[in-house]
Amino acid sequence: MDVLAAASAAAAPDVWRWQPHPEVWVLLASLVGLYAYAVRVIGPKVVPAGQRPVSRRQLVAFAGAVLVLWAASDYPVHDLSEEYLFSVHMVQHLLLTLVMPPLFLLATPAGWPTWCWATPGCGGRCGSSCDRWRRGWPTTPSCCSPTGRRW
């Protein structure tokens, strides 16, 4: 009887053992770094003077989305869902599909899509090849026709 108990204990995974997930940490650091760059560098260049690129509510929503992504993708939820409990796996999927995306959408500034793709031209304020081509720079327009319309 002791041999069977020892064999089953050895075969059972230790789900509470901490395991690092550096791929999650790299993803989260990249998201935070890109958002910070967009808010601190790109945002002030494209919003009118005196306005903040993002509101406090949008910053809180972004922090909440990153926190949900981290909680669902790192220890212990990821390890429990992968090795032990299917119910935790389904909660993980619910967090990643129903909670995190709305928070990221709430964190998006109202004019963000137009920051780099605003009119005139295809690249707007970011100086795409189409805008440089219109100003006479020797570049081939990659996204616009000679009339300035998208292909």
KEKE-3310 file (N, C-alpha, C; in steps of 0.2 Angstrom, whole numbers, plus 5000, padded with zeros to 4 digits):
npx = (5004:5010:5019:5011:5005:5016:5020:5009:5010:5022:5019:5010:5007:5016:5007:5007:5020:5031:5033:5043:5038:5044:5041:5028:5031:5040:5031:5021:5030:5033:5021:5018:5029:5027:5015:5018:5027:5019:5010:5018:5027:5022:5009:5009:5013:5003:4990:4980:4988:4989:4981:4979:4986:4980:4967:4965:4956:4958:4971:4970:4962:4970:4980:4973:4969:4982:4985:4975:4979:4991:4988:4980:4989:5000:5009:4998:4988:4990:4998:4990:4979:4984:4990:4981:4967:4953:4942:4949:4956:4946:4941:4952:4952:4940:4943:4953:4946:4934:4936:4948:4950:4939:4944:4956:4951:4944:4955:4961:4964:4953:4956:4966:4968:4969:4981:4992:4987:4980:4971:4979:4983:4990:4998:4997:5001:5013:5021:5021:5027:5019:5015:5028:5031:5021:5026:5037:5048:5060:5053:5044:5027:5019:5006:4997:4988:4993:4983:4981:4973:4968:4974)
npy = (4994:5006:5008:5010:5022:5031:5030:5036:5049:5053:5054:5063:5080:5094:5107:5119:5123:5136:5143:5151:5162:5169:5174:5179:5190:5197:5201:5209:5219:5225:5229:5239:5247:5252:5258:5268:5275:5279:5288:5297:5302:5302:5306:5320:5327:5326:5330:5344:5359:5360:5350:5334:5318:5306:5302:5301:5291:5282:5278:5271:5261:5255:5250:5241:5232:5227:5221:5211:5203:5199:5192:5182:5175:5171:5164:5159:5155:5151:5140:5131:5130:5124:5111:5105:5109:5110:5119:5131:5134:5138:5149:5157:5158:5166:5178:5182:5184:5191:5201:5207:5213:5223:5232:5236:5243:5253:5260:5266:5281:5293:5299:5291:5282:5291:5297:5292:5289:5300:5311:5324:5312:5296:5293:5304:5314:5307:5307:5299:5289:5292:5306:5312:5310:5318:5330:5331:5323:5311:5297:5282:5281:5271:5268:5276:5283:5293:5303:5305:5296:5281:5265)
npz = (5000:5004:4994:4982:4986:4987:4973:4967:4972:4967:4954:4953:4948:4954:4957:4964:4963:4960:4944:4932:4920:4907:4895:4896:4904:4896:4885:4893:4897:4885:4880:4890:4888:4875:4876:4885:4877:4867:4873:4880:4870:4856:4858:4864:4852:4843:4849:4853:4859:4877:4880:4887:4882:4885:4897:4915:4917:4906:4908:4920:4915:4906:4915:4922:4912:4908:4921:4922:4911:4915:4927:4922:4914:4920:4934:4948:4940:4926:4927:4935:4926:4915:4920:4929:4933:4923:4925:4930:4918:4910:4916:4914:4900:4899:4906:4897:4886:4888:4898:4898:4884:4883:4892:4887:4875:4881:4886:4875:4867:4861:4848:4844:4832:4822:4825:4818:4805:4799:4789:4779:4766:4767:4778:4786:4800:4803:4793:4780:4766:4756:4759:4759:4745:4739:4743:4735:4737:4733:4734:4732:4731:4743:4747:4741:4727:4713:4714:4727:4734:4743:4737)
capx = (5000:5014:5022:5006:5004:5022:5020:5004:5012:5027:5017:5005:5011:5016:5004:5009:5027:5032:5037:5044:5035:5047:5037:5023:5034:5042:5025:5019:5035:5033:5015:5018:5034:5024:5009:5021:5030:5014:5007:5023:5031:5018:5003:5009:5014:4997:4984:4981:4991:4986:4977:4983:4985:4976:4964:4967:4952:4961:4977:4968:4959:4976:4983:4968:4970:4988:4985:4971:4983:4996:4985:4978:4994:5006:5008:4997:4982:4992:5000:4984:4974:4988:4991:4977:4960:4950:4938:4953:4957:4940:4941:4957:4949:4935:4947:4957:4941:4928:4937:4954:4949:4936:4949:4961:4948:4943:4962:4963:4962:4948:4959:4972:4969:4971:4987:4997:4984:4975:4971:4979:4987:4990:5002:4996:5006:5019:5026:5022:5030:5014:5016:5034:5030:5017:5030:5042:5054:5061:5051:5039:5021:5017:5000:4992:4989:4995:4978:4981:4968:4971:4973)
capy = (5000:5012:5009:5013:5029:5034:5031:5041:5055:5055:5055:5069:5086:5099:5113:5125:5125:5142:5142:5157:5163:5175:5176:5184:5196:5201:5204:5214:5225:5228:5233:5245:5252:5255:5263:5274:5279:5283:5293:5303:5305:5303:5310:5327:5330:5326:5333:5351:5361:5361:5344:5328:5313:5301:5304:5296:5285:5278:5275:5266:5255:5251:5247:5235:5227:5223:5217:5205:5199:5196:5187:5176:5172:5170:5159:5152:5153:5147:5133:5127:5128:5119:5105:5102:5111:5113:5125:5137:5135:5141:5156:5160:5161:5171:5184:5184:5186:5195:5206:5211:5217:5230:5237:5239:5247:5259:5263:5269:5288:5294:5300:5287:5279:5296:5300:5291:5288:5305:5315:5322:5307:5289:5293:5310:5317:5303:5308:5293:5289:5296:5313:5314:5310:5324:5336:5331:5319:5305:5291:5279:5280:5264:5267:5281:5284:5300:5308:5305:5292:5275:5260)
capz = (5000:5004:4987:4978:4988:4985:4966:4964:4974:4963:4947:4953:4947:4960:4954:4967:4963:4956:4938:4929:4913:4905:4889:4898:4907:4890:4882:4897:4897:4878:4880:4894:4885:4869:4878:4888:4872:4863:4877:4881:4864:4850:4860:4864:4846:4839:4852:4853:4865:4883:4881:4889:4877:4888:4903:4920:4917:4901:4911:4924:4911:4903:4920:4923:4906:4909:4927:4920:4906:4919:4931:4918:4910:4924:4940:4948:4935:4920:4929:4937:4921:4911:4922:4934:4933:4917:4926:4930:4911:4907:4919:4911:4894:4900:4908:4891:4880:4890:4903:4895:4878:4884:4896:4882:4871:4886:4887:4869:4867:4856:4842:4843:4825:4818:4826:4812:4799:4798:4783:4772:4764:4771:4785:4790:4804:4804:4787:4776:4760:4752:4760:4756:4738:4737:4743:4730:4739:4729:4736:4728:4736:4744:4749:4738:4720:4712:4716:4735:4737:4744:4732)
cpx = (5004:5018:5017:5005:5010:5022:5015:5007:5018:5025:5012:5010:5011:5013:5005:5016:5027:5036:5037:5041:5038:5044:5032:5026:5037:5036:5022:5023:5034:5026:5015:5023:5031:5019:5013:5024:5025:5011:5012:5027:5027:5012:5004:5011:5008:4991:4985:4984:4987:4981:4981:4981:4980:4973:4966:4963:4955:4968:4975:4965:4965:4979:4979:4969:4976:4988:4980:4975:4988:4993:4983:4983:5000:5004:5002:4991:4984:4994:4994:4980:4978:4989:4986:4970:4957:4945:4942:4955:4952:4939:4946:4955:4944:4938:4950:4952:4936:4930:4943:4953:4945:4940:4954:4958:4946:4950:4964:4960:4957:4951:4965:4973:4971:4978:4992:4993:4978:4976:4976:4984:4986:4993:5001:5002:5013:5024:5027:5025:5025:5015:5022:5034:5027:5022:5036:5048:5054:5059:5045:5033:5019:5010:4995:4993:4991:4990:4978:4976:4971:4970:4967)
cpy = (5006:5013:5012:5021:5034:5035:5036:5048:5058:5057:5061:5076:5091:5106:5119:5127:5131:5140:5149:5157:5169:5178:5181:5190:5201:5204:5209:5220:5228:5232:5239:5250:5255:5260:5269:5278:5283:5289:5299:5306:5306:5307:5317:5330:5330:5329:5340:5353:5362:5355:5338:5322:5308:5304:5299:5290:5280:5275:5270:5260:5251:5247:5240:5230:5223:5219:5211:5201:5196:5191:5181:5172:5169:5165:5162:5150:5149:5140:5128:5125:5124:5112:5102:5103:5114:5119:5131:5139:5139:5148:5160:5163:5166:5178:5187:5187:5191:5201:5210:5216:5224:5235:5240:5244:5254:5263:5267:5276:5289:5295:5296:5284:5285:5299:5298:5290:5293:5308:5321:5316:5300:5289:5299:5313:5314:5304:5302:5294:5293:5303:5315:5314:5316:5330:5336:5327:5313:5298:5288:5279:5273:5263:5271:5281:5291:5305:5309:5300:5285:5270:5256)
cpz = (5000:4997:4982:4980:4986:4977:4964:4966:4970:4956:4947:4952:4953:4957:4957:4967:4958:4950:4934:4922:4910:4898:4890:4901:4901:4886:4886:4897:4890:4878:4884:4891:4879:4871:4881:4882:4868:4867:4878:4875:4858:4852:4860:4857:4842:4842:4852:4860:4871:4885:4883:4884:4879:4895:4908:4920:4912:4904:4916:4921:4908:4909:4922:4918:4907:4915:4925:4916:4910:4924:4928:4915:4914:4930:4945:4943:4929:4922:4931:4931:4916:4913:4927:4933:4927:4919:4927:4923:4908:4910:4916:4904:4894:4902:4901:4886:4882:4895:4900:4889:4879:4888:4891:4877:4875:4886:4881:4868:4861:4849:4840:4835:4821:4819:4821:4806:4798:4791:4784:4771:4768:4777:4789:4793:4804:4798:4783:4770:4755:4753:4758:4748:4736:4738:4739:4732:4735:4732:4732:4733:4736:4745:4745:4731:4719:4714:4724:4738:4738:4738:4733)
residu = (MET:ASP:VAL:LEU:ALA:ALA:ALA:SER:ALA:ALA:ALA:ALA:PRO:ASP:VAL:TRP:ARG:TRP:GLN:PRO:HIS:PRO:GLU:VAL:TRP:VAL:LEU:LEU:ALA:SER:LEU:VAL:GLY:LEU:TYR:ALA:TYR:ALA:VAL:ARG:VAL:ILE:GLY:PRO:LYS:VAL:VAL:PRO:ALA:GLY:GLN:ARG:PRO:VAL:SER:ARG:ARG:GLN:LEU:VAL:ALA:PHE:ALA:GLY:ALA:VAL:LEU:VAL:LEU:TRP:ALA:ALA:SER:ASP:TYR:PRO:VAL:HIS:ASP:LEU:SER:GLU:GLU:TYR:LEU:PHE:SER:VAL:HIS:MET:VAL:GLN:HIS:LEU:LEU:LEU:THR:LEU:VAL:MET:PRO:PRO:LEU:PHE:LEU:LEU:ALA:THR:PRO:ALA:GLY:TRP:PRO:THR:TRP:CYS:TRP:ALA:THR:PRO:GLY:CYS:GLY:GLY:ARG:CYS:GLY:SER:SER:CYS:ASP:ARG:TRP:ARG:ARG:GLY:TRP:PRO:THR:THR:PRO:SER:CYS:CYS:SER:PRO:THR:GLY:ARG:ARG:TRP)
# end
